[in-house]
Amino acid sequence: MSLKSEAVPELVPPAAEPPEGPKRWAWQDSAITGGFLLFTILLYNGLWFDLKRGYLWNGAADQSQWEWYSTVVAKAVLHFQNPFTTDLQNYPLGVNMAANAAMFGLNIPLAPITLTFGATLTWAIVLTAGLAGTATGWYWVFSRHLVPNRTAAAIGGAFCGFAPPMISHGNAHPNFVVLFVLPFIALKTIQIAHGERPVRNGIVLGLLVAWQILLGEEPLMIFAITFVVFAIAYLIPHRAEIRGMLAPLGKGIGVGAVVALLIAGFPLYWQFFGPQSFHSLLHGSAGNDTAAFTRFATQSIAGAPEAAADVSMNRTEENAFFGWPLIVLMVVLTIWLWRDVVSRALAITMYVMALLSLGVEITVAHDDTGIAGPWKWLGQLPLLDSLLESRLAMGCIPVVGGLLAIATHRVWAAAAELPEPLDGKPRFPLRMIWIGAVVAVLLPIAPTELVTHQRPLSPPFFADGIWRQYIAPGGSLVPVPLPSTGEAEPLHWQVDAGLGYPMPEGYFVGPTSPDDRRGRYGAVPLPTSDLFAEVEKTGQAADVTEADRTQALADLRAWNADVLVVGPRQNQEALKSTVELLLRKPAEFVGGVWIWDVRALTP
């Protein structure tokens, strides 16, 4: 499998390097990767300069959730416990951590930092390393195996690390930001197909795949679909090469599969068959509107928040906002580079992934066309049925980066071949014109600083350990309202309390019920939880009945509740009055919160 073209070096040549390309790490490489890191720190400067209270505002409840994951994993490492399960949320049933975005591949090695300095520092490190590392990973692969030109590779790598969907997920989803393993998975797979040391490269491939599984399975699935589409598009005109690839691929991928399963097999088993596991997580129809591709993301220089919100689920799911100038450029590059087999395969992959991301029915500017998209059938396959189809547009990112790198290399090569003017005038500035065009196209979608606000400090009841006086072994603390997908502040309180107590319900993914293993976000709320949520929503104290009191007692016993807590919040008074009516007991104000000791009611 030799991915060659006349104008562009082979993607992964049989020899180690493309002609005249970089061979060793040099100061230029350090400058480029250092630039990626510095730029990422600038994007997250509001977080880095306030690690005590800094909170990524557009991420809603997700920072609190992820910091909770990080702290729970770190505590499990410290005490040599199983990190794949916990009962600190959803008490007493617990949470299957392997089925959630706990990112063991980083949270386990970073456990000493989490335990010593807190989860917010780990959060900042992971997000920063994710964006900068993804840009660096693709830059390295592009510069060593696609184009012999660091400038071209840097442009492609920068796009891969800082494309609008990456920044959108950078508010809340580190598993969709830490993608620096993926370029090396592609590299090793292609090297194996070349027949290059299939056993050794197979071992490395297995290690990389296992690591990516422990970082994020959904990005790996999207990348695998993207890579398969690229391989098919490339091999169609190279059908004669397929037979020679089968033996090394079988050997290398077989070895890799064994290595990956040895490392990630138990976490995968626990994810799909362990306590509180589920078999699918259905999101409903969630394809991209075609208008999303031409608009600008919220946190980009040309961003229009209202226009972006009009065709996206939320600020963290702006998966296709590449902007119309880049769309136009990609069409131009497709036509220009079509005769180059690598570029053609990349272009086909880009269009296929964009089409798949439209979901089960194609929507044009909110107009349901009634035309079925390919995902209508693919999305019914096992595992793929849990994938959020709008995220398939992220498969376009590395292919667009590759096309930008190839086009830039073409321009550099053409500029070098221009004849010297006979009259002594400067040579035609082809490179400067191209760079100007690239800047004009990419500047509107360049990211802006991620919005960071200060979150409230945890009340002393949690931060100073006062809670210990009210919770006995086997008992739980019940925040009012209970934690949920939109109510994650109790997770922050629990982290600041040293994870010393469990609490019912929460913000996680779990099964719908013991008899229904379809996944859902959060627990199925008990009636008293629904009552508290309604009070929080309306700001009005509930009209409590005797039936409500009887139900509340049953629910408190189901939760093994020791103490109820109403913390600082907008509708605190309405919540406090409702609990007092339910329990016929006045609240006590302790450590900045209102509490009700219910141990006498829930023996």
ABEGO torsion letter per residue (X at the ends): XBBBBAABBBABBABABBBGBBABBBAAAAAAAAAAAAAAAAAAAAAAABAAABBBAAAEAAAAAAAAAAAAAAAAAAAGBBAABBAABGOAAEBBAAABBAGAAAAAAAAAAAAAAEAAAAAAAAAAAAAAAAAAAAAAAAAAAABABAAAAAAAAAAAAABAAAAAAAAABAAAABAAAAAAAAAAAAAAAAGBGAAAAAAAAAAAAAAAAAAEAAAAAAAAAAAAAAAAAAAAAAAAAAAAAAAAAAAAAAAAAAAAAAAAAAAAAAAAABBGBBABBBAEBABBBAAAAABBBABBAABBAAAAAAABABAAABAABAEAAAAAAAAAAAAAAAABAAAAAAAAAAAAAAAAAAEABBBBGGBBAGBBBAAAAAAABBGAAABBAAAAAAAAAAAAAAAAAAAAAAAAAAAAABBBBAAGBBBBBAAAAAAAAAAAAAAAABBBBBBBBBBBBBBAAAAAGAAAAABBBGBBBBBOBBBBAABAAAAAAAAAAGGABBBBEEBBBBBABAABABBBBEBBBBAAAAAAAAAAAAGBBBBBBAAAAAAAAAAAAAAGBABBBBBBBAAAAAAAAAAAAAAGBBBBBBGGBBBBBAAAABX
